[in-house]
């Protein structure tokens, strides 16, 4: 029975708790709909600073993954990622952070890695690819 469940969950994000940081309302709505439609629980942050605060105030291990827009007001995705990574709690170093950006150039990927992001997904987001990336990163 355990084997069957693992097989089904290969392509599923059902039950995952995702912190979604995105300042564009339409992008937020679309991403939230898609993720919830796949069975994930979504917590929304409208800028990088809010994402840092939500993570800081969460229980350790509460978020399975963070989807981080890069271009946001108040604090951009790179800065927010650096702040999350520097927090004094175990999951701050471990939680997968995926950059979501319209800029898919090599230099952007390098900047994302340098900030402490694990992966980079181009916008508009390919849902199947995003789910594969989340699965690859969430242990």
N, CA, C and O atoms as CSV, one atom per row, in Angstrom:
chain,resi,resn,atom,element,x,y,z
A,1,UNK,N,N,0.831,-1.195,0.000
A,1,UNK,CA,C,0.000,0.000,0.000
A,1,UNK,C,C,0.875,1.258,0.000
A,1,UNK,O,O,0.569,2.226,-0.697
A,2,UNK,N,N,1.937,1.246,0.762
A,2,UNK,CA,C,2.854,2.394,0.826
A,2,UNK,C,C,3.442,2.684,-0.558
A,2,UNK,O,O,3.594,3.841,-0.950
A,3,UNK,N,N,3.767,1.624,-1.285
A,3,UNK,CA,C,4.340,1.770,-2.628
A,3,UNK,C,C,3.382,2.518,-3.552
A,3,UNK,O,O,3.791,3.416,-4.287
A,4,UNK,N,N,2.091,2.136,-3.506
A,4,UNK,CA,C,1.080,2.775,-4.351
A,4,UNK,C,C,1.021,4.265,-4.076
A,4,UNK,O,O,1.011,5.072,-5.006
A,5,UNK,N,N,0.981,4.634,-2.806
A,5,UNK,CA,C,0.885,6.041,-2.427
A,5,UNK,C,C,2.075,6.832,-2.957
A,5,UNK,O,O,1.916,7.943,-3.462
A,6,UNK,N,N,3.247,6.263,-2.840
A,6,UNK,CA,C,4.445,6.952,-3.309
A,6,UNK,C,C,4.339,7.189,-4.811
A,6,UNK,O,O,4.717,8.251,-5.308
A,7,UNK,N,N,3.826,6.201,-5.527
A,7,UNK,CA,C,3.691,6.301,-6.966
A,7,UNK,C,C,2.764,7.456,-7.348
A,7,UNK,O,O,3.066,8.225,-8.261
A,8,UNK,N,N,1.653,7.573,-6.656
A,8,UNK,CA,C,0.687,8.633,-6.930
A,8,UNK,C,C,1.295,9.994,-6.603
A,8,UNK,O,O,1.131,10.951,-7.359
A,9,UNK,N,N,1.998,10.075,-5.471
A,9,UNK,CA,C,2.521,11.361,-5.013
A,9,UNK,C,C,3.692,11.882,-5.847
A,9,UNK,O,O,4.098,13.033,-5.690
A,10,UNK,N,N,4.234,11.050,-6.725
A,10,UNK,CA,C,5.357,11.494,-7.566
A,10,UNK,C,C,5.022,12.793,-8.291
A,10,UNK,O,O,5.868,13.680,-8.411
A,11,UNK,N,N,3.778,12.903,-8.777
A,11,UNK,CA,C,3.396,14.049,-9.585
A,11,UNK,C,C,2.460,14.988,-8.833
A,11,UNK,O,O,1.860,15.878,-9.435
A,12,UNK,N,N,2.332,14.798,-7.539
A,12,UNK,CA,C,1.356,15.558,-6.774
A,12,UNK,C,C,2.011,16.460,-5.734
A,12,UNK,O,O,3.044,16.122,-5.156
A,13,UNK,N,N,1.384,17.620,-5.510
A,13,UNK,CA,C,1.837,18.502,-4.433
A,13,UNK,C,C,0.733,18.601,-3.383
A,13,UNK,O,O,0.688,19.537,-2.584
A,14,UNK,N,N,-0.145,17.615,-3.409
A,14,UNK,CA,C,-1.263,17.566,-2.461
A,14,UNK,C,C,-0.742,17.591,-1.024
A,14,UNK,O,O,0.132,16.807,-0.652
A,15,UNK,N,N,-1.290,18.498,-0.228
A,15,UNK,CA,C,-0.903,18.586,1.170
A,15,UNK,C,C,0.335,19.429,1.442
A,15,UNK,O,O,0.684,19.656,2.601
A,16,UNK,N,N,1.001,19.896,0.394
A,16,UNK,CA,C,2.180,20.744,0.587
A,16,UNK,C,C,1.731,22.119,1.060
A,16,UNK,O,O,0.692,22.617,0.628
A,17,UNK,N,N,2.508,22.733,1.944
A,17,UNK,CA,C,2.235,24.111,2.372
A,17,UNK,C,C,3.262,25.002,1.677
A,17,UNK,O,O,4.467,24.896,1.906
A,18,UNK,N,N,2.746,25.883,0.821
A,18,UNK,CA,C,3.605,26.715,-0.014
A,18,UNK,C,C,3.471,28.183,0.368
A,18,UNK,O,O,2.362,28.706,0.483
A,19,UNK,N,N,4.608,28.842,0.563
A,19,UNK,CA,C,4.624,30.290,0.769
A,19,UNK,C,C,4.848,30.907,-0.607
A,19,UNK,O,O,5.884,30.686,-1.235
A,20,UNK,N,N,3.875,31.678,-1.067
A,20,UNK,CA,C,3.907,32.275,-2.400
A,20,UNK,C,C,4.101,33.781,-2.279
A,20,UNK,O,O,3.225,34.484,-1.776
A,21,UNK,N,N,5.245,34.277,-2.739
A,21,UNK,CA,C,5.537,35.712,-2.692
A,21,UNK,C,C,5.442,36.280,-4.104
A,21,UNK,O,O,6.233,35.932,-4.980
A,22,UNK,N,N,4.473,37.151,-4.309
A,22,UNK,CA,C,4.193,37.696,-5.642
A,22,UNK,C,C,3.453,39.011,-5.469
A,22,UNK,O,O,2.462,39.066,-4.741
A,23,UNK,N,N,3.914,40.074,-6.125
A,23,UNK,CA,C,3.269,41.382,-5.955
A,23,UNK,C,C,2.197,41.678,-6.997
A,23,UNK,O,O,1.375,42.573,-6.800
A,24,UNK,N,N,2.194,40.939,-8.101
A,24,UNK,CA,C,1.210,41.176,-9.150
A,24,UNK,C,C,-0.061,40.385,-8.853
A,24,UNK,O,O,-0.024,39.162,-8.712
A,25,UNK,N,N,-1.182,41.095,-8.759
A,25,UNK,CA,C,-2.431,40.467,-8.338
A,25,UNK,C,C,-2.876,39.337,-9.266
A,25,UNK,O,O,-3.297,38.278,-8.802
A,26,UNK,N,N,-2.782,39.565,-10.577
A,26,UNK,CA,C,-3.198,38.546,-11.536
A,26,UNK,C,C,-2.297,37.313,-11.438
A,26,UNK,O,O,-2.783,36.183,-11.398
A,27,UNK,N,N,-0.983,37.539,-11.399
A,27,UNK,CA,C,-0.040,36.418,-11.257
A,27,UNK,C,C,-0.295,35.647,-9.967
A,27,UNK,O,O,-0.233,34.418,-9.945
A,28,UNK,N,N,-0.586,36.389,-8.885
A,28,UNK,CA,C,-0.874,35.769,-7.590
A,28,UNK,C,C,-2.119,34.893,-7.694
A,28,UNK,O,O,-2.122,33.747,-7.246
A,29,UNK,N,N,-3.182,35.450,-8.294
A,29,UNK,CA,C,-4.438,34.696,-8.422
A,29,UNK,C,C,-4.243,33.424,-9.225
A,29,UNK,O,O,-4.720,32.357,-8.838
A,30,UNK,N,N,-3.539,33.538,-10.350
A,30,UNK,CA,C,-3.311,32.378,-11.220
A,30,UNK,C,C,-2.494,31.317,-10.480
A,30,UNK,O,O,-2.866,30.144,-10.453
A,31,UNK,N,N,-1.381,31.741,-9.881
A,31,UNK,CA,C,-0.509,30.794,-9.170
A,31,UNK,C,C,-1.254,30.135,-8.015
A,31,UNK,O,O,-1.162,28.924,-7.814
A,32,UNK,N,N,-1.996,30.948,-7.254
A,32,UNK,CA,C,-2.749,30.409,-6.120
A,32,UNK,C,C,-3.777,29.384,-6.594
A,32,UNK,O,O,-3.912,28.314,-6.001
A,33,UNK,N,N,-4.499,29.713,-7.662
A,33,UNK,CA,C,-5.515,28.804,-8.201
A,33,UNK,C,C,-4.885,27.483,-8.639
A,33,UNK,O,O,-5.368,26.406,-8.289
A,34,UNK,N,N,-3.807,27.581,-9.404
A,34,UNK,CA,C,-3.130,26.391,-9.920
A,34,UNK,C,C,-2.623,25.508,-8.777
A,34,UNK,O,O,-2.823,24.293,-8.789
A,35,UNK,N,N,-1.966,26.126,-7.794
A,35,UNK,CA,C,-1.402,25.368,-6.674
A,35,UNK,C,C,-2.496,24.730,-5.818
A,35,UNK,O,O,-2.379,23.573,-5.413
A,36,UNK,N,N,-3.563,25.491,-5.543
A,36,UNK,CA,C,-4.665,24.938,-4.750
A,36,UNK,C,C,-5.389,23.840,-5.520
A,36,UNK,O,O,-5.843,22.855,-4.937
A,37,UNK,N,N,-5.492,24.018,-6.821
A,37,UNK,CA,C,-6.121,23.028,-7.680
A,37,UNK,C,C,-5.355,21.704,-7.636
A,37,UNK,O,O,-5.933,20.632,-7.813
A,38,UNK,N,N,-4.051,21.800,-7.400
A,38,UNK,CA,C,-3.194,20.609,-7.292
A,38,UNK,C,C,-3.160,20.066,-5.865
A,38,UNK,O,O,-2.461,19.093,-5.581
A,39,UNK,N,N,-3.921,20.702,-4.965
A,39,UNK,CA,C,-4.044,20.183,-3.605
A,39,UNK,C,C,-3.128,20.823,-2.575
A,39,UNK,O,O,-3.064,20.366,-1.433
A,40,UNK,N,N,-2.416,21.879,-2.967
A,40,UNK,CA,C,-1.500,22.541,-2.030
A,40,UNK,C,C,-2.237,23.580,-1.196
A,40,UNK,O,O,-3.279,24.102,-1.592
A,41,UNK,N,N,-1.669,23.862,-0.039
A,41,UNK,CA,C,-2.160,24.913,0.846
A,41,UNK,C,C,-1.238,26.111,0.607
A,41,UNK,O,O,-0.019,25.989,0.725
A,42,UNK,N,N,-1.819,27.274,0.270
A,42,UNK,CA,C,-1.018,28.432,-0.117
A,42,UNK,C,C,-1.146,29.566,0.897
A,42,UNK,O,O,-2.254,29.944,1.280
A,43,UNK,N,N,-0.011,30.104,1.327
A,43,UNK,CA,C,0.027,31.318,2.147
A,43,UNK,C,C,0.625,32.403,1.265
A,43,UNK,O,O,1.688,32.216,0.674
A,44,UNK,N,N,-0.069,33.550,1.177
A,44,UNK,CA,C,0.337,34.601,0.248
A,44,UNK,C,C,1.115,35.722,0.929
A,44,UNK,O,O,0.782,36.158,2.031
A,45,UNK,N,N,2.162,36.175,0.240
A,45,UNK,CA,C,2.919,37.360,0.654
A,45,UNK,C,C,2.965,38.286,-0.561
A,45,UNK,O,O,3.232,37.842,-1.678
A,46,UNK,N,N,2.705,39.566,-0.338
A,46,UNK,CA,C,2.635,40.519,-1.454
A,46,UNK,C,C,3.948,41.230,-1.730
A,46,UNK,O,O,4.053,41.974,-2.705
A,47,UNK,N,N,4.952,41.014,-0.890
A,47,UNK,CA,C,6.287,41.558,-1.149
A,47,UNK,C,C,7.297,40.724,-0.361
A,47,UNK,O,O,6.931,39.872,0.449
A,48,UNK,N,N,8.572,40.993,-0.623
A,48,UNK,CA,C,9.629,40.212,0.020
A,48,UNK,C,C,9.643,40.320,1.530
A,48,UNK,O,O,9.888,39.336,2.229
A,49,UNK,N,N,9.378,41.521,2.033
A,49,UNK,CA,C,9.402,41.714,3.485
A,49,UNK,C,C,8.297,40.902,4.161
A,49,UNK,O,O,8.511,40.297,5.211
A,50,UNK,N,N,7.116,40.896,3.544
A,50,UNK,CA,C,6.007,40.109,4.102
A,50,UNK,C,C,6.357,38.619,4.084
A,50,UNK,O,O,6.024,37.888,5.017
A,51,UNK,N,N,7.027,38.175,3.022
A,51,UNK,CA,C,7.446,36.768,2.933
A,51,UNK,C,C,8.392,36.420,4.083
A,51,UNK,O,O,8.256,35.370,4.711
A,52,UNK,N,N,9.350,37.308,4.354
A,52,UNK,CA,C,10.300,37.083,5.450
A,52,UNK,C,C,9.552,37.010,6.782
A,52,UNK,O,O,9.816,36.126,7.597
A,53,UNK,N,N,8.618,37.942,7.002
A,53,UNK,CA,C,7.852,37.970,8.259
A,53,UNK,C,C,7.006,36.704,8.424
A,53,UNK,O,O,6.979,36.103,9.498
A,54,UNK,N,N,6.319,36.308,7.355
A,54,UNK,CA,C,5.483,35.099,7.423
A,54,UNK,C,C,6.339,33.877,7.740
A,54,UNK,O,O,5.948,33.025,8.538
A,55,UNK,N,N,7.512,33.798,7.107
A,55,UNK,CA,C,8.399,32.667,7.372
A,55,UNK,C,C,8.911,32.727,8.809
A,55,UNK,O,O,8.910,31.720,9.517
A,56,UNK,N,N,9.346,33.905,9.234
A,56,UNK,CA,C,9.886,34.087,10.589
A,56,UNK,C,C,8.857,33.693,11.650
A,56,UNK,O,O,9.213,33.115,12.677
A,57,UNK,N,N,7.594,34.002,11.406
A,57,UNK,CA,C,6.534,33.729,12.385
A,57,UNK,C,C,5.905,32.345,12.248
A,57,UNK,O,O,5.002,31.993,13.006
A,58,UNK,N,N,6.379,31.563,11.286
A,58,UNK,CA,C,5.823,30.222,11.088
A,58,UNK,C,C,6.520,29.223,12.011
A,58,UNK,O,O,7.601,29.484,12.538
A,59,UNK,N,N,5.875,28.084,12.189
A,59,UNK,CA,C,6.495,26.992,12.946
A,59,UNK,C,C,7.632,26.411,12.105
A,59,UNK,O,O,7.516,26.365,10.881
A,60,UNK,N,N,8.726,25.967,12.726
A,60,UNK,CA,C,9.793,25.327,11.949
A,60,UNK,C,C,9.237,24.161,11.126
A,60,UNK,O,O,8.524,23.303,11.648
A,61,UNK,N,N,9.568,24.144,9.854
A,61,UNK,CA,C,9.102,23.081,8.970
A,61,UNK,C,C,7.691,23.263,8.445
A,61,UNK,O,O,7.181,22.401,7.729
A,62,UNK,N,N,7.047,24.384,8.792
A,62,UNK,CA,C,5.660,24.617,8.365
A,62,UNK,C,C,5.536,24.715,6.843
A,62,UNK,O,O,4.603,24.169,6.254
A,63,UNK,N,N,6.482,25.413,6.215
A,63,UNK,CA,C,6.438,25.561,4.757
A,63,UNK,C,C,7.299,24.494,4.097
A,63,UNK,O,O,8.445,24.272,4.486
A,64,UNK,N,N,6.727,23.835,3.090
A,64,UNK,CA,C,7.472,22.823,2.337
A,64,UNK,C,C,8.361,23.472,1.286
A,64,UNK,O,O,9.431,22.960,0.956
A,65,UNK,N,N,7.902,24.610,0.764
A,65,UNK,CA,C,8.624,25.292,-0.309
A,65,UNK,C,C,8.186,26.754,-0.352
A,65,UNK,O,O,7.069,27.092,0.038
A,66,UNK,N,N,9.086,27.618,-0.834
A,66,UNK,CA,C,8.765,29.034,-1.021
A,66,UNK,C,C,8.918,29.355,-2.504
A,66,UNK,O,O,9.963,29.096,-3.102
A,67,UNK,N,N,7.863,29.921,-3.089
A,67,UNK,CA,C,7.926,30.403,-4.468
A,67,UNK,C,C,8.104,31.914,-4.381
A,67,UNK,O,O,7.244,32.614,-3.847
A,68,UNK,N,N,9.211,32.413,-4.900
A,68,UNK,CA,C,9.605,33.802,-4.689
A,68,UNK,C,C,9.732,34.563,-6.002
A,68,UNK,O,O,10.616,34.290,-6.814
A,69,UNK,N,N,8.825,35.527,-6.195
A,69,UNK,CA,C,8.973,36.446,-7.319
A,69,UNK,C,C,10.245,37.252,-7.061
A,69,UNK,O,O,10.642,37.431,-5.909
A,70,UNK,N,N,10.878,37.733,-8.115
A,70,UNK,CA,C,12.103,38.513,-7.934
A,70,UNK,C,C,11.798,40.003,-7.816
A,70,UNK,O,O,12.215,40.656,-6.859
A,71,UNK,N,N,11.071,40.531,-8.790
A,71,UNK,CA,C,10.781,41.965,-8.822
A,71,UNK,C,C,9.563,42.274,-7.964
A,71,UNK,O,O,8.425,42.112,-8.405
A,72,UNK,N,N,9.808,42.722,-6.732
A,72,UNK,CA,C,8.713,43.084,-5.826
A,72,UNK,C,C,9.056,44.387,-5.118
A,72,UNK,O,O,10.229,44.705,-4.928
A,73,UNK,N,N,8.027,45.142,-4.726
A,73,UNK,CA,C,8.287,46.376,-3.972
A,73,UNK,C,C,8.721,46.051,-2.541
A,73,UNK,O,O,8.677,44.895,-2.121
A,74,UNK,N,N,9.129,47.050,-1.816
A,74,UNK,CA,C,9.572,46.976,-0.418
A,74,UNK,C,C,10.878,46.189,-0.304
A,74,UNK,O,O,11.897,46.728,0.128
A,75,UNK,N,N,10.844,44.905,-0.695
A,75,UNK,CA,C,12.042,44.069,-0.659
A,75,UNK,C,C,11.937,43.062,-1.800
A,75,UNK,O,O,10.947,42.338,-1.911
A,76,UNK,N,N,12.969,43.020,-2.649
A,76,UNK,CA,C,12.894,42.087,-3.781
A,76,UNK,C,C,13.162,40.641,-3.346
A,76,UNK,O,O,13.535,40.379,-2.202
A,77,UNK,N,N,12.967,39.724,-4.274
A,77,UNK,CA,C,13.091,38.302,-3.973
A,77,UNK,C,C,14.483,37.872,-3.556
A,77,UNK,O,O,14.636,36.983,-2.717
A,78,UNK,N,N,15.512,38.504,-4.143
A,78,UNK,CA,C,16.888,38.165,-3.764
A,78,UNK,C,C,17.145,38.537,-2.306
A,78,UNK,O,O,17.674,37.739,-1.532
A,79,UNK,N,N,16.759,39.770,-1.942
A,79,UNK,CA,C,16.972,40.248,-0.566
A,79,UNK,C,C,16.189,39.400,0.433
A,79,UNK,O,O,16.700,39.028,1.490
A,80,UNK,N,N,14.935,39.101,0.077
A,80,UNK,CA,C,14.089,38.295,0.965
A,80,UNK,C,C,14.703,36.913,1.181
A,80,UNK,O,O,14.711,36.398,2.300
A,81,UNK,N,N,15.215,36.319,0.107
A,81,UNK,CA,C,15.838,34.997,0.209
A,81,UNK,C,C,17.060,35.047,1.119
A,81,UNK,O,O,17.241,34.178,1.972
A,82,UNK,N,N,17.898,36.065,0.936
A,82,UNK,CA,C,19.086,36.206,1.791
A,82,UNK,C,C,18.681,36.333,3.257
A,82,UNK,O,O,19.309,35.736,4.132
A,83,UNK,N,N,17.630,37.111,3.523
A,83,UNK,CA,C,17.178,37.289,4.912
A,83,UNK,C,C,16.644,35.984,5.498
A,83,UNK,O,O,16.943,35.641,6.641
A,84,UNK,N,N,15.849,35.260,4.705
A,84,UNK,CA,C,15.309,33.980,5.182
A,84,UNK,C,C,16.464,33.020,5.476
A,84,UNK,O,O,16.488,32.374,6.524
A,85,UNK,N,N,17.420,32.929,4.548
A,85,UNK,CA,C,18.563,32.020,4.724
A,85,UNK,C,C,19.393,32.373,5.958
A,85,UNK,O,O,20.021,31.499,6.556
A,86,UNK,N,N,19.396,33.660,6.339
A,86,UNK,CA,C,20.223,34.083,7.476
A,86,UNK,C,C,19.507,33.965,8.820
A,86,UNK,O,O,20.114,34.211,9.863
A,87,UNK,N,N,18.223,33.593,8.811
A,87,UNK,CA,C,17.488,33.463,10.075
A,87,UNK,C,C,18.078,32.333,10.914
A,87,UNK,O,O,18.566,31.335,10.385
A,88,UNK,N,N,18.021,32.511,12.224
A,88,UNK,CA,C,18.623,31.546,13.137
A,88,UNK,C,C,17.654,30.422,13.473
A,88,UNK,O,O,17.190,30.302,14.607
A,89,UNK,N,N,17.358,29.608,12.482
A,89,UNK,CA,C,16.526,28.422,12.690
A,89,UNK,C,C,16.876,27.408,11.606
A,89,UNK,O,O,17.221,27.764,10.479
A,90,UNK,N,N,16.778,26.156,11.976
A,90,UNK,CA,C,17.257,25.083,11.107
A,90,UNK,C,C,16.625,25.087,9.717
A,90,UNK,O,O,17.320,24.931,8.714
A,91,UNK,N,N,15.289,25.269,9.663
A,91,UNK,CA,C,14.623,25.172,8.364
A,91,UNK,C,C,14.935,26.347,7.435
A,91,UNK,O,O,14.652,26.271,6.239
A,92,UNK,N,N,15.509,27.425,7.960
A,92,UNK,CA,C,15.845,28.590,7.134
A,92,UNK,C,C,16.894,28.246,6.073
A,92,UNK,O,O,16.895,28.808,4.978
A,93,UNK,N,N,17.777,27.321,6.414
A,93,UNK,CA,C,18.819,26.914,5.460
A,93,UNK,C,C,18.303,25.812,4.522
A,93,UNK,O,O,18.803,25.633,3.411
A,94,UNK,N,N,17.290,25.081,5.003
A,94,UNK,CA,C,16.828,23.880,4.304
A,94,UNK,C,C,15.668,24.114,3.338
A,94,UNK,O,O,15.600,23.482,2.284
A,95,UNK,N,N,14.754,25.023,3.697
A,95,UNK,CA,C,13.519,25.171,2.919
A,95,UNK,C,C,13.843,25.512,1.456
A,95,UNK,O,O,14.584,26.458,1.189
A,96,UNK,N,N,13.290,24.741,0.514
A,96,UNK,CA,C,13.557,25.051,-0.893
A,96,UNK,C,C,12.928,26.393,-1.280
A,96,UNK,O,O,11.764,26.656,-0.975
A,97,UNK,N,N,13.708,27.229,-1.948
A,97,UNK,CA,C,13.204,28.511,-2.441
A,97,UNK,C,C,13.377,28.528,-3.955
A,97,UNK,O,O,14.483,28.369,-4.473
A,98,UNK,N,N,12.261,28.724,-4.650
A,98,UNK,CA,C,12.257,28.725,-6.109
A,98,UNK,C,C,11.979,30.138,-6.607
A,98,UNK,O,O,10.962,30.740,-6.264
A,99,UNK,N,N,12.897,30.662,-7.423
A,99,UNK,CA,C,12.711,31.983,-8.023
A,99,UNK,C,C,11.704,31.877,-9.162
A,99,UNK,O,O,11.761,30.954,-9.974
A,100,UNK,N,N,10.785,32.834,-9.208
A,100,UNK,CA,C,9.853,32.915,-10.337
A,100,UNK,C,C,10.052,34.287,-10.969
A,100,UNK,O,O,9.811,35.316,-10.338
A,101,UNK,N,N,10.494,34.288,-12.221
A,101,UNK,CA,C,10.776,35.563,-12.862
A,101,UNK,C,C,10.610,35.500,-14.371
A,101,UNK,O,O,10.773,34.449,-14.991
A,102,UNK,N,N,10.282,36.650,-14.944
A,102,UNK,CA,C,10.167,36.749,-16.396
A,102,UNK,C,C,11.563,36.736,-17.025
A,102,UNK,O,O,11.713,36.449,-18.213
A,103,UNK,N,N,12.573,37.047,-16.224
A,103,UNK,CA,C,13.953,37.066,-16.717
A,103,UNK,C,C,14.608,35.711,-16.518
A,103,UNK,O,O,14.964,35.336,-15.401
A,104,UNK,N,N,14.761,34.987,-17.607
A,104,UNK,CA,C,15.330,33.644,-17.499
A,104,UNK,C,C,16.758,33.609,-18.040
A,104,UNK,O,O,17.247,32.559,-18.457
A,105,UNK,N,N,17.420,34.765,-18.029
A,105,UNK,CA,C,18.785,34.824,-18.534
A,105,UNK,C,C,19.746,34.158,-17.557
A,105,UNK,O,O,19.446,34.012,-16.372
A,106,UNK,N,N,20.898,33.759,-18.070
A,106,UNK,CA,C,21.901,33.085,-17.252
A,106,UNK,C,C,22.286,33.920,-16.036
A,106,UNK,O,O,22.419,33.387,-14.934
A,107,UNK,N,N,22.467,35.245,-16.231
A,107,UNK,CA,C,22.884,36.095,-15.105
A,107,UNK,C,C,21.827,36.103,-13.999
A,107,UNK,O,O,22.166,36.191,-12.819
A,108,UNK,N,N,20.543,36.011,-14.377
A,108,UNK,CA,C,19.475,35.967,-13.373
A,108,UNK,C,C,19.527,34.662,-12.591
A,108,UNK,O,O,19.309,34.640,-11.379
A,109,UNK,N,N,19.818,33.583,-13.297
A,109,UNK,CA,C,19.938,32.283,-12.631
A,109,UNK,C,C,21.108,32.301,-11.646
A,109,UNK,O,O,21.015,31.758,-10.545
A,110,UNK,N,N,22.202,32.930,-12.056
A,110,UNK,CA,C,23.381,33.034,-11.190
A,110,UNK,C,C,23.048,33.872,-9.958
A,110,UNK,O,O,23.392,33.497,-8.837
A,111,UNK,N,N,22.373,35.017,-10.171
A,111,UNK,CA,C,21.984,35.879,-9.045
A,111,UNK,C,C,21.063,35.131,-8.080
A,111,UNK,O,O,21.182,35.272,-6.863
A,112,UNK,N,N,20.152,34.339,-8.630
A,112,UNK,CA,C,19.224,33.569,-7.795
A,112,UNK,C,C,19.998,32.569,-6.934
A,112,UNK,O,O,19.739,32.439,-5.738
A,113,UNK,N,N,20.943,31.869,-7.548
A,113,UNK,CA,C,21.773,30.896,-6.808
A,113,UNK,C,C,22.586,31.601,-5.720
A,113,UNK,O,O,22.664,31.129,-4.585
A,114,UNK,N,N,23.190,32.736,-6.083
A,114,UNK,CA,C,24.007,33.483,-5.117
A,114,UNK,C,C,23.184,33.956,-3.926
A,114,UNK,O,O,23.692,34.027,-2.806
A,115,UNK,N,N,21.918,34.279,-4.164
A,115,UNK,CA,C,21.040,34.747,-3.085
A,115,UNK,C,C,20.630,33.599,-2.165
A,115,UNK,O,O,20.151,33.824,-1.054
A,116,UNK,N,N,20.823,32.356,-2.642
A,116,UNK,CA,C,20.464,31.195,-1.831
A,116,UNK,C,C,19.240,30.463,-2.336
A,116,UNK,O,O,18.676,29.620,-1.638
A,117,UNK,N,N,18.825,30.792,-3.563
A,117,UNK,CA,C,17.673,30.104,-4.149
A,117,UNK,C,C,18.126,28.767,-4.724
A,117,UNK,O,O,19.261,28.618,-5.176
A,118,UNK,N,N,17.213,27.800,-4.694
A,118,UNK,CA,C,17.554,26.448,-5.144
A,118,UNK,C,C,17.292,26.231,-6.624
A,118,UNK,O,O,18.001,25.475,-7.287
A,119,UNK,N,N,16.273,26.899,-7.131
A,119,UNK,CA,C,15.868,26.702,-8.523
A,119,UNK,C,C,15.330,27.997,-9.075
A,119,UNK,O,O,15.161,28.979,-8.352
A,120,UNK,N,N,15.060,27.986,-10.380
A,120,UNK,CA,C,14.643,29.175,-11.096
A,120,UNK,C,C,13.603,28.726,-12.111
A,120,UNK,O,O,13.889,27.862,-12.940
A,121,UNK,N,N,12.401,29.295,-12.064
A,121,UNK,CA,C,11.347,28.942,-13.015
A,121,UNK,C,C,10.918,30.216,-13.733
A,121,UNK,O,O,10.613,31.225,-13.097
A,122,UNK,N,N,10.895,30.161,-15.063
A,122,UNK,CA,C,10.533,31.333,-15.854
A,122,UNK,C,C,9.022,31.549,-15.863
A,122,UNK,O,O,8.241,30.598,-15.821
A,123,UNK,N,N,8.628,32.825,-15.917
A,123,UNK,CA,C,7.217,33.184,-16.069
A,123,UNK,C,C,6.959,33.439,-17.545
A,123,UNK,O,O,7.882,33.886,-18.226
A,124,UNK,N,N,5.782,33.189,-18.085
A,124,UNK,CA,C,4.673,32.562,-17.368
A,124,UNK,C,C,5.033,31.133,-16.963
A,124,UNK,O,O,5.668,30.396,-17.718
A,125,UNK,N,N,4.616,30.765,-15.768
A,125,UNK,CA,C,5.018,29.486,-15.184
A,125,UNK,C,C,4.331,28.306,-15.864
A,125,UNK,O,O,3.112,28.280,-16.031
A,126,UNK,N,N,5.150,27.333,-16.250
A,126,UNK,CA,C,4.667,26.064,-16.781
A,126,UNK,C,C,4.338,25.200,-15.558
A,126,UNK,O,O,5.229,24.799,-14.810
A,127,UNK,N,N,3.050,24.921,-15.371
A,127,UNK,CA,C,2.568,24.233,-14.169
A,127,UNK,C,C,3.232,22.872,-13.971
A,127,UNK,O,O,3.691,22.558,-12.872
A,128,UNK,N,N,3.283,22.072,-15.023
A,128,UNK,CA,C,3.885,20.735,-14.895
A,128,UNK,C,C,5.352,20.829,-14.501
A,128,UNK,O,O,5.833,20.064,-13.665
A,129,UNK,N,N,6.057,21.775,-15.113
A,129,UNK,CA,C,7.470,21.968,-14.787
A,129,UNK,C,C,7.615,22.405,-13.333
A,129,UNK,O,O,8.464,21.885,-12.610
A,130,UNK,N,N,6.789,23.357,-12.902
A,130,UNK,CA,C,6.851,23.849,-11.525
A,130,UNK,C,C,6.634,22.703,-10.537
A,130,UNK,O,O,7.359,22.591,-9.548
A,131,UNK,N,N,5.652,21.863,-10.799
A,131,UNK,CA,C,5.367,20.731,-9.906
A,131,UNK,C,C,6.557,19.763,-9.879
A,131,UNK,O,O,6.913,19.244,-8.821
A,132,UNK,N,N,7.165,19.527,-11.042
A,132,UNK,CA,C,8.356,18.663,-11.095
A,132,UNK,C,C,9.488,19.254,-10.262
A,132,UNK,O,O,10.158,18.544,-9.512
A,133,UNK,N,N,9.692,20.574,-10.406
A,133,UNK,CA,C,10.763,21.255,-9.671
A,133,UNK,C,C,10.498,21.186,-8.168
A,133,UNK,O,O,11.407,20.903,-7.387
A,134,UNK,N,N,9.250,21.444,-7.762
A,134,UNK,CA,C,8.893,21.366,-6.339
A,134,UNK,C,C,9.183,19.961,-5.815
A,134,UNK,O,O,9.767,19.795,-4.744
A,135,UNK,N,N,8.767,18.952,-6.585
A,135,UNK,CA,C,8.994,17.560,-6.171
A,135,UNK,C,C,10.454,17.216,-6.034
A,135,UNK,O,O,10.856,16.504,-5.114
A,136,UNK,N,N,11.249,17.728,-6.959
A,136,UNK,CA,C,12.686,17.452,-6.930
A,136,UNK,C,C,13.308,18.016,-5.646
A,136,UNK,O,O,14.209,17.411,-5.065
A,137,UNK,N,N,12.814,19.182,-5.212
A,137,UNK,CA,C,13.420,19.877,-4.074
A,137,UNK,C,C,12.863,19.483,-2.715
A,137,UNK,O,O,13.590,19.484,-1.721
A,138,UNK,N,N,11.576,19.145,-2.664
A,138,UNK,CA,C,10.962,18.812,-1.375
A,138,UNK,C,C,11.260,17.363,-1.056
A,138,UNK,O,O,10.907,16.457,-1.811
A,139,UNK,N,N,11.920,17.159,0.083
A,139,UNK,CA,C,12.323,15.792,0.451
A,139,UNK,C,C,11.274,15.138,1.317
A,139,UNK,O,O,11.439,13.988,1.723
